[in-house]
Amino acid sequence: MNVTDWLMSQGQRIPAGLGAIATAFLLTACGPQQQQISCESPAPKAAAANLNPSSDIQLSVLIDGTPSMQGYVNGLSDSRYNKTLQLIDSASSTGWNRAGTSVKYYRFGTQKQPIDRETYLRAQLPAFYQGGANFSVSRIDAALSEPSPDGLSVIVTDLYQKDADVRLVQNQLAQRFLEKGQAIGVLGVKSEFKGSIYDVGLTGQSFTYSTASKSSQSFHPFYVILLGSYGNVNRFFEQLKRNGLSDVEHQFEIFYPQPIQQPAMLDPNGIKGNSRKDLIQPKALNDGQVVVRKQNAQDPVQFFVMSSKTQATPLPVEIPYKPLDNVLPLDPTAIAVKATAEQYQKKSKNFQPINAQGIQLTDWKVAPQSIQFQSKFQADALEKGIYRFTFDASPSDLAEPAWWAKWNASEGSLSGDKTNNLLPFLRGLRLSTVELMKQQNPVIARLCYAIQKK
């Protein structure tokens, strides 16, 4: 007896069309349940205010005024060092809205001395580096200011520090900047040089060095350290490049524990090039108990149907990845993956956590613009039903750029084309960045799958 017949048997008159509606309602109620799912991007660990440049800027430009810097300007008016000082001056006035830009200049040695812009421009001349007792030795920690959201310190130095001073400076930088959500940029430039290099090795040796008639590979390095929010550090560097730094051979890294603004996610249209007949990619899943669809067609969830005949052959996957500009590259061998699994339960009408492994993601590779891995579907690990799997990939280490070792002079080495103790300084900053990254555990990729096992 259908709905219409039952109502009429009770002496009820059925308005036209109502019987069909009632029948459809009961059929729907007796059909499979409906479930919509999505894949939400995890909230970024870094505040957007840190990633974007501030609208106003308070710049502090600090020049190492010790005698070891004089060799960059001795009869070398067109040196790369002088050109960089000019670029810094230009970027200070063009990188931000001029009305909201404040610039202060300093010369530093064992203490910090305020100077005006005219004196700063004279840093391109030898006399600037003959400032007396307070400028006989360079102490970078004396140049540091307290960080602020709209502040940026620009420190120009040759980084010649004694071993104990290297540890002191890197600890100060980590505690006062990295641990407070700020970034550290290190720009390295090799420049023409004619003069003395001081404070080499444990005994503080000195030696003369000239790049006359030498190739640029033999030039003497100097460094520009940028301290501030990631957005301000990156903006200043990009402004230097636009103003002419691109014409000069240079190296640049930003130490910052958040490698990405938004995590990479799967293509909502499925895995391109998947022609496997044992691994179907439908628009929805339906096992007779529930129909699972996406909340939105562009939700980055990939649907698969597999059976006991599905092979465990790995399926290669490549997804777009955009790290923050100029941050240290990830170590592709140090990617940790956290997986969660759920199965749809008809009784609760929802997905419930289970202990199952229907997919394995292996062989991770991180390229400049993509993340690659192998997805291995394990049909034998699942019973019949519909499942959800979510994978969060997080980095646990950062790679070391090759130029660090190439530009480093070992303790006591008299190498004018390298920097004494550069490697321990940069490695110390990297280790501090890695420790913070592990604490914050940023997600670089979130991968969501819905699977029906027949």
C-alpha positions in Angstrom: 0.0 0.0 0.0 1.5 3.4 -1.0 1.1 6.7 0.9 -1.9 7.8 -1.2 -3.8 4.5 -0.7 -3.1 4.6 3.1 -4.4 8.2 3.5 -7.5 7.4 1.5 -8.2 4.3 3.6 -8.3 6.6 6.6 -11.1 8.7 4.9 -8.7 11.5 4.0 -9.0 13.4 0.7 -5.7 14.0 -1.0 -5.1 17.4 -2.7 -3.7 17.2 -6.2 0.1 16.6 -6.2 0.4 16.0 -2.4 0.5 12.3 -2.8 3.5 12.4 -5.1 5.3 14.8 -2.7 4.6 12.6 0.3 5.8 9.5 -1.6 9.0 11.3 -2.6 9.6 12.4 1.0 9.4 8.9 2.3 11.6 7.5 -0.4 14.2 10.2 0.4 14.0 9.4 4.1 14.6 5.7 3.4 17.5 6.4 1.0 21.2 6.9 1.8 22.2 9.7 4.2 23.8 12.8 2.8 27.2 14.1 4.0 29.2 17.1 2.8 32.9 17.4 3.6 35.6 20.0 3.1 39.3 20.5 3.6 40.2 23.7 5.5 43.6 25.2 5.4 45.2 25.4 8.9 45.7 28.9 10.3 49.2 30.2 9.6 51.5 30.4 12.6 52.8 33.8 11.7 50.6 36.9 12.0 49.7 38.5 8.7 51.1 41.8 10.1 54.6 40.2 10.3 54.4 38.8 6.7 53.4 42.1 5.1 55.5 45.2 5.2 54.3 47.9 7.5 52.7 51.1 6.1 55.2 53.3 7.9 58.8 52.5 8.7 61.4 53.6 11.3 64.8 52.8 9.8 68.1 52.6 11.6 71.1 52.4 9.3 74.3 51.4 11.2 77.8 51.4 9.6 80.7 49.4 11.1 83.2 52.3 11.6 86.2 50.2 12.5 89.6 50.2 10.6 88.9 46.8 9.0 86.2 48.4 6.9 88.5 51.1 5.4 89.9 48.7 2.8 86.6 48.8 0.9 87.0 52.5 0.1 90.8 53.1 -0.1 91.1 54.6 -3.6 88.0 52.6 -4.6 85.3 55.1 -5.2 83.4 52.7 -7.6 83.7 49.7 -5.3 80.7 47.4 -4.8 80.8 48.4 -1.2 80.3 52.0 -2.0 77.6 51.1 -4.5 75.8 49.1 -1.8 75.9 52.1 0.6 74.3 54.2 -2.2 71.6 51.6 -2.7 70.8 51.5 1.0 70.4 55.2 1.0 68.1 55.0 -2.0 66.1 52.1 -0.6 65.6 54.0 2.7 63.8 56.8 0.8 61.9 54.8 -1.8 60.9 51.6 -0.2 58.0 53.1 1.8 55.7 56.0 1.7 58.0 59.0 2.2 55.7 60.7 4.6 55.7 57.7 6.9 59.5 57.1 6.7 61.9 58.0 9.5 65.6 57.3 9.0 68.3 57.5 11.7 72.0 56.9 11.0 74.8 55.5 13.3 78.4 54.6 13.2 79.3 51.7 15.6 82.3 50.0 17.1 82.2 49.1 20.7 79.3 51.6 21.0 76.8 53.3 18.8 77.2 56.9 17.7 74.4 58.9 16.1 75.4 60.6 12.8 73.6 62.6 10.2 72.9 61.6 6.6 75.8 63.7 5.3 78.2 61.9 7.6 76.7 58.6 6.5 77.5 59.4 2.9 81.1 60.0 3.9 81.3 56.3 4.8 82.4 56.0 1.2 85.7 57.7 2.2 88.6 56.4 4.3 88.3 59.1 7.0 85.0 57.7 8.2 86.9 54.6 9.6 89.4 56.5 11.6 87.1 57.4 14.5 89.3 56.8 17.6 89.3 54.4 20.6 85.5 53.6 20.5 85.8 52.4 16.9 88.9 50.2 17.1 86.9 47.0 17.5 83.5 46.0 16.1 80.8 44.8 18.5 77.7 44.0 16.5 75.7 43.5 19.7 76.3 47.1 20.5 74.5 48.1 17.3 71.3 46.2 18.2 68.1 48.1 19.0 64.9 46.7 20.5 62.6 45.3 17.8 59.3 47.1 16.9 56.5 46.2 14.4 57.4 49.1 12.1 61.2 49.2 12.8 64.0 47.9 10.6 67.7 47.9 11.4 70.2 47.9 8.6 73.7 46.9 9.8 76.7 47.1 7.4 79.8 45.1 8.6 82.5 42.7 7.6 81.4 40.3 10.3 84.9 39.9 11.6 84.3 38.8 15.2 86.3 36.7 17.6 84.9 33.2 18.3 83.3 34.1 21.6 81.8 37.3 20.0 80.2 35.2 17.2 78.3 33.1 19.8 77.3 36.2 21.7 76.0 37.9 18.6 74.0 35.0 17.3 72.5 34.4 20.7 71.6 38.1 21.0 70.0 38.0 17.5 68.0 34.8 18.3 66.7 36.0 21.7 66.0 39.6 20.7 64.6 39.0 17.2 63.8 35.5 16.2 62.1 34.5 19.5 60.0 37.7 19.3 58.6 36.9 15.9 61.0 39.0 13.9 63.2 38.0 11.0 66.9 38.2 10.3 68.2 38.9 6.8 71.8 38.4 5.8 73.0 39.9 2.5 76.5 39.0 1.5 78.4 40.9 -1.2 82.0 40.5 -2.4 83.7 43.8 -3.1 87.0 45.3 -4.2 89.4 45.8 -1.3 92.8 47.3 -0.5 93.8 47.4 3.1 94.2 45.5 6.3 92.0 42.7 7.7 92.0 42.5 11.5 90.9 40.1 14.3 91.7 36.9 12.5 91.9 33.7 14.6 92.3 33.3 18.4 95.3 35.6 18.6 93.6 38.4 16.6 96.1 38.4 13.7 96.0 41.0 10.9 97.2 40.9 7.3 97.0 43.1 4.2 95.0 42.1 1.2 94.4 43.7 -2.2 92.0 42.6 -4.9 93.9 44.5 -7.6 94.1 42.4 -10.8 92.0 39.7 -9.1 88.7 38.3 -10.3 85.4 39.0 -8.5 85.6 35.6 -6.9 88.7 36.8 -5.0 86.9 40.0 -3.7 86.6 40.5 0.0 83.1 39.9 1.5 81.0 42.3 3.5 77.5 41.9 4.9 74.3 43.8 5.4 72.2 42.4 8.3 68.5 43.3 8.2 66.5 43.0 11.5 62.8 43.5 11.6 59.5 41.9 10.7 59.7 39.4 7.8 57.6 41.8 5.6 59.9 44.7 6.2 63.1 42.7 5.8 62.0 41.3 2.5 60.6 44.6 1.2 64.0 46.3 1.9 65.9 43.6 0.1 63.6 43.6 -2.9 64.0 47.4 -3.0 67.8 47.1 -3.1 67.4 44.7 -6.0 65.1 47.0 -7.9 67.5 49.9 -7.3 70.5 48.1 -8.7 71.7 45.3 -6.4 70.7 42.8 -9.1 73.7 44.0 -11.1 76.0 42.9 -8.3 76.9 39.4 -7.4 75.3 38.7 -4.0 73.9 36.1 -1.6 70.8 36.6 0.6 69.0 34.6 3.1 66.2 35.3 5.6 66.2 33.4 8.9 62.5 33.0 9.8 60.8 30.0 11.4 57.6 30.2 9.2 58.6 29.0 5.7 55.2 29.5 4.0 52.2 31.8 4.2 49.5 29.3 3.1 50.1 25.5 3.0 50.0 23.6 -0.3 46.9 21.6 -0.9 45.6 19.0 -3.4 44.1 19.9 -6.8 40.3 19.8 -6.3 40.0 18.3 -9.8 42.0 15.2 -8.9 45.4 13.8 -9.7 46.3 14.7 -13.3 47.4 11.9 -15.5 45.8 9.2 -13.4 44.7 6.5 -15.9 44.5 3.6 -13.5 41.3 1.6 -13.8 41.7 0.1 -10.4 41.6 3.6 -8.7 38.6 5.6 -9.9 38.2 9.3 -9.1 34.5 10.1 -8.9 32.7 13.4 -8.1 30.9 11.7 -5.1 31.0 8.5 -3.0 28.0 6.3 -2.4 28.0 3.0 -0.6 24.2 2.7 -0.2 24.3 4.1 3.3 25.7 7.5 2.7 26.4 9.8 -0.2 29.5 11.9 0.4 30.0 15.1 -1.6 32.2 18.2 -1.3 30.7 21.3 0.3 32.1 23.3 -2.5 33.3 22.1 -5.9 36.7 23.8 -5.3 37.3 22.2 -1.9 40.7 20.5 -2.2 39.5 17.0 -1.3 40.2 14.1 -3.7 37.7 11.3 -3.9 38.8 7.7 -4.8 37.0 4.4 -5.1 39.1 1.3 -4.7 38.4 -2.4 -4.2 40.4 -5.5 -3.2 41.8 -5.5 -6.8 43.4 -2.1 -6.3 47.1 -2.4 -6.7 49.5 -0.9 -4.1 51.6 0.7 -7.0 52.6 4.2 -5.9 50.9 7.1 -7.6 53.1 10.2 -8.2 51.7 13.5 -7.0 52.9 17.0 -7.6 51.2 20.1 -6.0 52.1 23.8 -6.3 54.1 25.2 -3.4 55.1 28.8 -2.8 57.4 29.4 0.1 58.0 32.9 1.5 60.5 34.8 -0.6 64.2 34.4 0.3 63.7 32.2 3.4 66.1 29.3 4.0 65.1 26.3 1.9 63.6 23.3 3.6 65.6 20.1 4.0 63.5 17.7 1.8 64.8 14.7 3.8 63.3 16.1 7.0 59.5 16.2 6.4 57.3 14.9 9.2 53.8 13.8 8.3 50.9 13.5 10.7 48.0 11.4 9.6 44.4 11.2 10.9 41.8 8.6 9.7 38.0 8.6 10.0 35.3 6.2 8.9 31.6 7.1 8.3 29.3 5.6 10.9 25.7 5.3 10.0 24.6 5.2 13.6 26.2 8.5 14.5 25.6 9.9 11.0 29.1 11.2 11.0 32.8 10.4 10.5 34.5 8.9 13.6 38.2 8.5 14.3 39.7 5.1 13.6 43.1 3.5 13.6 43.6 2.6 10.0 46.2 3.2 7.2 44.6 3.2 3.8 47.2 5.6 2.2 50.9 6.0 2.6 52.7 9.1 1.5 56.4 8.6 0.8 59.4 9.9 -1.1 58.9 13.6 -0.4 60.7 16.2 -2.5 60.5 19.9 -2.1 61.3 21.9 -5.2 61.3 25.8 -5.4 57.7 25.8 -6.7 56.3 22.4 -6.0 56.0 19.5 -3.5 56.3 16.0 -4.9 55.5 12.7 -3.2 54.3 9.1 -3.9 50.8 8.1 -2.7 50.4 4.4 -2.1 46.8 3.1 -1.7 46.5 0.1 0.6 43.2 -1.6 -0.1 43.9 -4.6 2.1 44.1 -2.3 5.1 40.5 -1.2 4.9 37.1 -2.9 5.3 34.2 -1.9 3.1 33.0 1.6 3.8 33.8 5.3 3.3 36.8 6.9 4.9 38.5 10.3 5.3 42.2 10.7 5.6 44.0 14.0 6.4 47.8 14.4 6.2 49.7 17.4 7.6 53.3 17.8 6.4 55.7 19.8 8.5 59.4 20.5 8.1 61.8 19.5 10.8 65.0 21.0 9.4 66.3 23.6 7.0 68.9 23.1 4.3 72.3 24.8 4.4 73.1 26.9 1.3 76.4 26.0 -0.4 77.8 29.5 -0.3 78.2 29.5 3.5 81.0 27.0 3.4 82.6 28.6 0.3 82.8 32.0 1.9 84.0 30.7 5.3 87.6 31.0 6.5 88.5 28.5 9.2 89.9 29.8 12.4 93.2 31.5 11.8 93.1 31.2 8.0 94.5 34.3 6.2 92.1 34.2 3.3 91.0 37.6 2.0 88.3 36.2 -0.2 86.5 34.6 2.8 85.2 35.6 6.2 86.6 34.3 9.4 84.0 32.3 11.5 81.2 32.9 9.0 80.0 29.3 9.0 79.5 29.0 12.8 77.7 32.3 12.8 75.2 31.4 10.1 74.8 27.8 11.4 74.0 29.2 14.8 71.3 31.3 13.3 70.0 28.3 11.3 69.8 26.1 14.4 68.0 28.8 16.3 65.5 29.1 13.5 65.0 25.3 13.3 64.4 25.1 17.0 61.7 27.8 16.8 60.2 26.1 13.7 59.9 22.8 15.6 58.1 24.5 18.4 55.7 26.3 16.1 55.3 23.2 13.8 54.1 25.1 10.7 52.1 23.0 8.2 53.5 23.3 4.7 51.0 20.9 3.1 47.5 19.7 4.1 46.3 16.8 2.0 42.7 15.5 2.2 41.3 12.3 0.8 37.9 10.6 0.9 38.0 6.9 -0.1 35.3 4.3 -0.7 36.4 0.7 -0.3 34.1 -1.7 -2.1 
